[in-house]
Amino acid sequence: MTDIVSAIYDLMGKVAEPSVDEDTVKDKVDRIFQGMGDSSSDESETTFQLYKDRKEWKDVTPVPQDDGDQPIVAIDYTEQFKDVFDYFRAILQSGEKSERALNLTKDAAALNPANYTVWQYRSLREILKALNKDINEEMNFIEKIIVYNQPKNYQVWHHRKILVEWVQDASKEKYLTETVLAKDAKNYHAWQHQYFSLYDGELEYVDSLISDDIRNNSAWNQRYFVIMGTTGFTDEVLDREIDYALASIKVVTENESAWNYLRGVLLHDKCGLSHNIKVTNFCEELYNSGNRSPFLLALIVDMCSEQVSQGTDDPRYNVERAKSLCSELAEKYDTVRAKYWNYMAESVEKNVKKEESQVEAEQ
Amino acid sequence: MSKLLSLRSIEDIKKQRYRDEGVVTVTSLEQGEVEEAVYKKLYDLSLRIKVNPNLPELLQETHKCYLLDCLIYLSSGYQSLDASRPWLCYWILHALALMEIKTDEKLKSAVAQFLGKCQSPNGGFGGGPGHLPHLAATYAAVNALVTLGTEEAYNIINREKLQQFLWSMKQPDGSFCMHRDGEVDIRGVYCALAVASLTNLLSEELCRGTPEWIVSCQTYEGGFSGCPGMEAHGGYAFCGLSALIIMGKGHLCDLQALLRWTVNRQMKLEGGFQGRTNKLVDGCYSFWQGAAFPLIYSLMAEEGVRVTDHLFDERALQEYILTCCQHPQGGLLDKPGKHRDIYHTSYTLSGLSVAQHFMSGLHILGDTDNELACTHPVYNIRPDHVRKAMIYFKITDDVESLIALPDPMKHVASEQGIVGIGDGSWNLRVLVTDLQAERQLRVKSDLHIGGVMLRLVEDLVGELFGRFHWRTRVTYGLLLFRSRWSCFHRARTLFPPYLATKFVFHRFKLATKPQIDDFTPSTVTCEERVVALFTRSCELSTATLVAHQNSIILKNRRSYQNRNQISLDPLPDEKTKEILV
């Protein structure tokens, strides 16, 4: 049932990171669905047998949480939560590494997947190693938690990463990250995991995500990263990527992701921002067609600024143009950033003065 | 300079709507929905403000009740944050501190003792009693203890063990991992360095390789990512920038690209900030992105560029926070339709504070009671609490390491010839032109401007005022500062053009017991003047302090001998002395 609700939440686009919503999904499920007599989930409290009632745990004395005399930020734990963690503290204290301890950490991790102490104790350095467990089983377990329950949790992804490094096999990671990204194509953790397990043909995958949503900045960033990590921005690749960015800008001229990507690619152009004829011609054409995308104007401002400080004499890129674009941006096309644009206008002018005084000094 | 801001017009806001250019994607759909919800709230406000001109209002009282409730009791919904309880303490205490709500001593002690329970015997703090030490929990616990600001709280921290813990998290490449066998990302660096600098554990060796690692996280967009190669993100960008500044290595990053990226994160219609390009607005980024601005200003100052106003739209940000992020029953939230929680309450209020303060000036939208205390942009703790802690943790016979302590505005101060040595005190050179006398005073942030003037007079006393008893002067100094009215009046009405960027007078509410950071090196800038109060023999005078290259000049004294509103009756001596000196 928790899965269903999580899925519904995902559809509603509920989770915005970093999110710490007051009512967790689990909590909601308990409140909303238990009244309907639902007991199909094996994790629901109705069927859960408390550890203190389990015969096989009779030899262990539970260790209550020591909050001190006056509890602060005291959480009103459910009975199950308290029970599981009382026993977890007990095995942590005694250092017990057994099958039942492993199962206990599973319950504890399910109740609070953000509890890194639980994951650490369960990890390959502790219980899993001591019991010499089948790593694949653990991989499946963590995969379920990631996909259905906690796609935005540092601990679960880290646990997965350690397992992958241990088995030295990242072949299943493509499936995992793609499953998560299919639900939320901007999930930072999934991209970070993808990054750690680069695979062949990733550029095509990234490209497909950009086609799905041309504004998906995570995919644009990954495109950059994949290229940096594979071919690098050679002249040929540079040229190809400029075409790619320009073609995309043509489709949506106010898509900041594509503009930023273009700027990123141009970082590898030895001549700088404003000397690529393809780019400058594209920008001028777009401008002359009447387009006033703030990102277009912003790029032209920076082109002017670059040429002014280089002292080149391309008539298209001068201080006056930069200043008038800045004031248009401030007053009309990007008013929320008016103060930034006024500052930019000043700073372009300062560059000129610096340039002039340098020339004078040389003379 | 303080200024009152007014709302954007609803017609202007309407024009800011997202244009999808006929290409509808998940991003544009979600953006459209959020804009719709935000627009409704802003439109609603535009109607309500006609009836109640004090809007938008910060519901301080309800937020306070919500926070105090949470400090004691949290519903089982918070089980998911059971491994982040020091964070819960810090978020609540800091939010209360921003609203200048005093917590009672017993409660302070209880929080300190609880955090002590979270401290690991091996150093560092865990997410709860018995949890493994974790860098984020350690950062939260130290920030909470520093916010408490009591000796008991400071003494909770086992510095020796803490140092061992920090070192055990350090990776060969300069980064830090969050806990034993834990993940490595830029949060680790920030948490470790923030904690180390607050508790005087920062050393060059601890930072070896770290600036380079952080710089490798700056992306082609200009912001910082969690680790090299990833996407630029508001929370991580804050961590990267702050950590660089703590180490005094801010110049290593591409500042113009960072500024461009950060400034572009402010949403056109909503006014709030998004965390990443083409993502949705979220109240918490008001701080993560907003606090980058004062940090960027300080780096710009280092390059000789003086910023005279915020570079983002502080009015639109305040509008978003006050209109869209407040829960009517207390607490703040991400965006309309979301649940309230302590995390968003703390960071959204912190963002509001950043938007309200520029240097020493106040930029308030709505009722003047909306004013929050200032927050230190590196630590997100009130600056007076930061200083107090740094003074407490200093080791007197180790001045060298103190110099390395971070002051985000250090360069601004040294530009003025005012050199910080890390314990919060610095040398202030004062040149009194009328007397052709130069004096160097060791001053601290908790010294009131009136106190500075008195110190100056004390210093000159041998030559000039030998025949008068110090008490006479103290009395007059106090008279000028004794009532809230006179302080407020002087700060806001009489002196604003001069006070603006000189010495911070902004917490004038407390002027009858002047010790909050009325006077800090961070806000001293060139070419501006400040009117200071000056007593000489039995006269009251004002004098102007003018920053001039490397010194501060005192001139233009004007006699106030005959001002009849100021009584010259002596005040009780001992009390007077205690308050002012």
Contacts between the chains, C-beta under 8 A, distances in Angstrom:
chain1	res1	chain2	res2	distance
A	13	B	30	6.1
A	16	B	280	6.4
A	16	B	282	5.7
A	16	B	334	5.8
A	16	B	335	7.7
A	16	B	338	7.5
A	17	B	275	7.7
A	18	B	235	6.8
A	18	B	284	7.4
A	18	B	343	7.3
A	19	B	334	7.5
A	20	B	80	7.3
A	20	B	81	6.0
A	20	B	341	5.1
A	20	B	342	7.6
A	20	B	343	4.6
A	20	B	344	7.8
A	21	B	77	7.7
A	21	B	338	7.4
A	21	B	339	4.8
A	21	B	341	6.3
A	22	B	75	7.1
A	22	B	77	4.9
A	22	B	78	7.3
A	22	B	339	4.6
A	22	B	340	6.7
A	22	B	341	5.1
A	23	B	77	4.6
A	23	B	339	6.4
A	24	B	77	5.5
A	24	B	79	7.0
A	24	B	80	5.0
A	27	B	76	6.3
A	27	B	77	4.8
A	27	B	79	7.8
A	65	B	128	7.1
A	65	B	129	5.8
A	65	B	130	7.1
A	66	B	117	6.1
A	66	B	129	4.8
A	66	B	130	6.9
A	67	B	114	6.6
A	67	B	117	6.5
A	67	B	129	6.1
A	68	B	110	7.8
A	68	B	113	5.3
A	68	B	114	5.5
A	68	B	116	7.7
A	68	B	117	5.0
A	68	B	129	7.7
A	69	B	110	7.7
A	69	B	113	7.2
A	70	B	110	4.1
A	70	B	113	7.2
A	70	B	114	7.4
A	71	B	72	7.9
A	71	B	114	7.1
A	72	B	71	6.4
A	72	B	72	7.3
A	72	B	89	6.3
A	72	B	110	5.7
A	72	B	111	5.1
A	72	B	114	4.1
A	73	B	70	7.0
A	73	B	71	6.3
A	73	B	72	7.9
A	73	B	74	6.0
A	73	B	85	5.3
A	73	B	88	4.1
A	73	B	89	5.8
A	73	B	92	7.3
A	73	B	114	7.6
A	74	B	72	6.8
A	74	B	73	5.9
A	74	B	74	6.7
A	75	B	74	4.7
A	75	B	75	7.7
A	75	B	76	6.7
A	75	B	78	4.8
A	75	B	79	5.9
A	75	B	81	7.7
A	75	B	82	5.9
A	75	B	85	7.9
A	76	B	73	6.6
A	76	B	74	6.6
A	76	B	75	5.6
A	76	B	76	5.0
A	77	B	76	6.2
A	77	B	79	6.3
A	77	B	82	7.7
A	78	B	76	5.2
A	78	B	79	7.2
A	81	B	76	7.2
A	81	B	79	5.6
A	81	B	82	7.8
A	85	B	82	7.9
A	89	B	130	5.9
A	92	B	130	7.3
A	111	B	79	6.9
A	112	B	79	5.9
A	112	B	80	6.1
A	112	B	82	5.2
A	112	B	83	6.3
A	113	B	80	8.0
A	114	B	80	6.1
A	114	B	81	7.2
A	114	B	82	7.8
A	114	B	83	5.1
A	114	B	84	7.0
A	115	B	82	6.7
A	115	B	83	4.4
A	115	B	127	7.3
A	115	B	131	7.6
A	116	B	83	6.3
A	116	B	127	7.2
A	116	B	131	7.7
A	116	B	132	6.6
A	116	B	134	6.3
A	116	B	178	7.7
A	116	B	179	5.8
A	116	B	182	6.4
A	117	B	83	7.0
A	117	B	126	7.0
A	117	B	127	7.4
A	117	B	130	7.7
A	117	B	131	4.6
A	117	B	132	4.7
A	120	B	132	5.9
A	120	B	179	7.1
A	120	B	180	6.5
A	120	B	181	5.8
A	120	B	182	7.6
A	123	B	181	6.3
A	125	B	181	5.9
A	154	B	178	7.6
A	154	B	183	5.8
A	157	B	183	7.8
A	158	B	182	6.6
A	158	B	183	4.3
A	161	B	183	7.6
A	162	B	181	7.3
A	185	B	26	7.1
A	186	B	276	7.4
A	186	B	279	6.5
A	188	B	226	7.1
A	188	B	230	7.4
A	188	B	231	7.0
A	188	B	233	6.7
A	191	B	230	6.6
A	191	B	231	6.6
A	192	B	226	6.4
A	192	B	227	7.0
A	192	B	230	5.7
A	195	B	229	5.5
A	195	B	230	6.2
A	212	B	25	7.3
A	212	B	26	7.7
A	213	B	25	4.1
A	213	B	26	5.0
A	213	B	27	5.5
A	214	B	23	6.4
A	214	B	25	6.1
A	215	B	25	5.5
A	215	B	27	3.8
A	215	B	28	6.6
A	215	B	278	4.5
A	216	B	25	7.8
A	216	B	26	7.8
A	216	B	27	6.6
A	216	B	278	7.1
A	217	B	231	6.4
A	217	B	276	5.9
A	217	B	277	4.1
A	217	B	278	4.6
A	217	B	279	7.3
A	218	B	231	5.3
A	218	B	276	7.6
A	221	B	219	6.9
A	221	B	221	7.6
A	221	B	230	7.1
A	221	B	231	4.0
A	221	B	232	7.6
A	222	B	231	7.9
A	224	B	219	8.0
A	224	B	220	6.0
A	225	B	229	4.7
A	225	B	230	7.7
A	228	B	229	7.2
A	229	B	229	7.5
A	251	B	21	7.8
A	251	B	23	6.1
A	252	B	20	7.7
A	252	B	21	5.0
A	252	B	23	5.0
A	253	B	21	6.5
A	254	B	19	5.9
A	254	B	21	6.4
A	255	B	278	7.5
A	256	B	264	6.7
A	256	B	277	5.2
A	256	B	278	6.3
A	257	B	277	5.5
A	257	B	278	5.5
A	260	B	220	7.0
A	260	B	221	4.7
A	260	B	277	6.3
A	261	B	220	7.6
A	263	B	220	6.9
A	263	B	221	7.9
A	264	B	219	7.8
A	264	B	220	2.9
A	264	B	221	6.9
A	265	B	220	8.0
A	267	B	220	6.0
A	298	B	260	7.8
A	334	B	268	7.7
A	335	B	12	7.2
A	335	B	16	7.6
A	335	B	268	7.8
A	336	B	16	7.1
A	336	B	266	5.6
A	336	B	267	7.5
A	336	B	268	4.9
A	336	B	271	7.2
A	336	B	313	5.0
A	336	B	316	5.9
A	337	B	263	5.6
A	337	B	264	7.3
A	337	B	266	7.0
A	337	B	312	7.5
A	337	B	313	7.2
A	338	B	313	7.2
A	339	B	309	5.9
A	339	B	310	6.4
A	339	B	311	5.4
A	339	B	312	7.1
A	339	B	313	7.0
A	340	B	259	7.7
A	340	B	263	4.6
A	340	B	311	5.1
A	340	B	312	7.2
A	343	B	307	7.4
A	343	B	311	5.9
A	347	B	305	7.3
